[in-house]
Amino acid sequence: MRDVQLRGYVRDDGQIEIEARMTDVKSYSMGNLDRTMIAAGEPLHDMWIRMTLTPADLEITACEARMDATPYNMCPQTAPKMERLVGLKVGKGFLRAAGQRVGGTEGCTHLRELLQPMATTAYQTQYSLKNHALDGQPRKDNHGLAPGLLNSCHSYAETSPVVARLTAEEENFVSN
C-alpha cells in the first residue's frame, strides 16, 4: 500500500512551503540484502520532501529531503541531493529540469515521483494566496479565469461552458 500526503501553506515570512511524504508498506513480510526482515505493515519506504518557494514566481529557495525507511542502506545518500533543486521555478519544464539535476543514479525515483504532485500543490497554494484573504474569505477582486488556466484541462478549454461563464463574469465585473 502506498500513502502519499501533500500539504501546502504560506509561512509567516510569506514564502510558500510544500511538504510531501510517501510511505510504502507491504501486506506480507519480506527481506532483502540490507534489511533481512521487513515485517508486514512495516514501511519499506518512508520519505519526505520539504520545498520552500517564492509566492510570486514559485522559485525554489530551499529543498530538503529525508528517508526514514528505505529498502537499502545507501538510499538515504540521495536525499541531500534534492538541494540541487534550489533556483528552479515550478512551471513549464520544471520536471525536466529537476530530472537533469536529480535524475537517474543521482537521485531517487520515489523522491522524483513526489515532484509532480508537489508542483500541483504549489500552484494551488499560490492561487489560494493570490485569490483569498488571509482570513480565508474570497477577495472582492477575484473574478474571471485565473491566468494560466486557459486550455490547461477539459473544463478550462477555450470552448468550454465553464470558460464562457468565467469570461462573462469578468466582462460583467469590468463594465460595472
C-alpha positions in Angstrom: 0.0 0.0 0.0 1.3 3.4 -0.9 0.2 6.5 1.0 1.1 10.0 -0.3 0.4 13.1 1.7 0.8 16.6 0.5 0.5 19.9 2.3 0.9 23.4 1.0 0.7 26.5 3.2 2.0 30.1 3.5 4.7 30.6 6.1 4.8 33.5 8.5 7.6 35.1 6.3 5.3 35.0 3.2 7.1 32.1 1.5 5.1 29.1 0.3 6.0 25.7 1.8 5.1 22.4 0.3 5.6 19.1 2.2 5.2 15.7 0.6 5.5 12.3 2.4 5.4 8.9 0.8 5.1 5.7 2.8 5.0 2.2 1.2 4.1 -0.9 3.3 3.5 -4.5 2.2 0.8 -6.8 3.5 3.4 -9.6 3.8 6.8 -9.9 5.4 9.9 -9.8 3.2 13.6 -9.1 3.3 16.5 -8.1 1.0 20.3 -7.8 1.1 20.3 -4.9 3.7 17.1 -5.4 5.6 16.9 -9.1 6.4 13.3 -8.8 7.8 10.7 -6.2 6.9 7.6 -7.2 8.8 4.2 -6.9 7.2 2.9 -3.4 7.8 6.4 -2.0 8.4 7.4 0.7 6.0 9.6 -0.3 3.1 9.7 3.3 2.1 9.1 6.3 4.3 10.4 9.5 2.9 9.5 13.2 2.6 10.5 16.4 0.9 10.0 20.0 2.1 10.2 22.7 -0.5 10.2 26.4 0.1 9.2 28.7 -2.8 8.7 32.4 -3.5 5.0 33.3 -3.7 5.3 35.4 -6.9 7.1 33.1 -9.3 7.4 29.8 -7.4 11.2 29.8 -7.4 12.6 27.1 -5.0 14.6 28.8 -2.3 15.1 25.7 -0.1 14.6 22.0 -0.6 15.3 19.2 1.9 14.5 15.5 1.9 14.7 12.7 4.4 14.4 9.0 4.2 13.3 7.3 7.4 12.8 3.9 5.8 14.4 2.6 2.6 15.0 -0.9 1.2 18.8 -0.4 1.0 21.2 1.3 3.4 22.6 3.5 0.6 19.3 5.0 -0.5 19.4 7.9 2.0 22.7 9.2 0.3 20.4 10.7 -2.4 18.3 12.8 0.0 20.8 15.8 0.3 21.0 16.0 -3.5 17.4 17.4 -3.5 19.0 20.7 -2.5 20.1 20.9 -6.2 16.6 22.0 -7.0 17.1 25.4 -5.4 16.9 28.1 -8.0 14.4 26.2 -10.3 11.0 27.6 -10.8 7.9 25.4 -10.7 6.4 25.9 -14.1 6.9 24.8 -17.7 9.9 22.5 -17.9 10.2 22.0 -14.2 10.1 18.2 -14.1 12.6 18.0 -17.0 15.0 20.4 -15.3 14.6 18.6 -12.0 15.4 15.3 -13.7 18.6 16.8 -15.0 19.7 17.7 -11.5 18.5 14.7 -9.5 17.7 12.1 -12.2 19.0 8.6 -12.8 21.7 7.5 -10.5 22.0 11.0 -9.0 18.7 10.7 -7.2 15.8 8.5 -6.0 12.9 7.5 -8.2 10.5 7.8 -5.4 11.5 11.3 -4.4 11.3 12.4 -8.0 7.8 10.9 -8.3 6.8 13.3 -5.5 7.8 16.4 -7.5 4.8 16.3 -9.9 2.1 16.4 -7.1 4.3 18.9 -5.2 4.2 21.2 -8.3 0.4 21.0 -8.4 0.2 21.7 -4.7 2.5 24.7 -5.2 0.1 26.1 -7.8 -2.9 25.5 -5.7 -1.3 27.2 -2.7 -0.2 30.2 -4.8 -3.7 30.5 -6.3 -5.2 30.5 -2.8 -2.7 33.1 -1.6 -3.5 35.4 -4.6 -7.3 34.9 -4.5 -8.2 34.8 -0.9 -7.5 37.0 2.1 -5.6 35.5 4.9 -8.9 35.1 6.9 -10.0 32.6 4.3 -12.6 34.8 2.7 -12.7 35.3 -1.1 -11.1 38.6 -2.2 -13.5 41.2 -3.6 -11.5 41.5 -6.8 -11.4 37.7 -7.5 -13.3 37.5 -10.8 -12.9 35.6 -14.1 -10.5 33.0 -15.2 -7.2 32.7 -13.4 -4.1 33.3 -15.6 -2.5 30.2 -16.9 -5.7 28.0 -16.6 -7.0 28.5 -20.2 -6.6 25.2 -22.1 -4.9 23.5 -19.2 -7.7 20.9 -18.9 -11.1 19.9 -20.3 -13.1 22.3 -18.2 -10.8 25.2 -19.0 -10.8 24.6 -22.7 -11.4 27.9 -24.5 -14.6 26.5 -26.0 -16.0 25.1 -22.7 -19.1 26.4 -21.0 -17.0 27.0 -17.8 -14.7 29.4 -19.6 -17.7 31.1 -21.3 -19.3 31.7 -17.9 -16.0 32.9 -16.3 -15.3 35.2 -19.2 -18.8 36.7 -19.0 -18.4 37.2 -15.2 -15.1 39.1 -15.8 -16.7 41.2 -18.5 -19.6 42.0 -16.3 -17.3 42.9 -13.4 -15.2 45.2 -15.6 -18.3 47.0 -17.1 -19.8 47.7 -13.7 
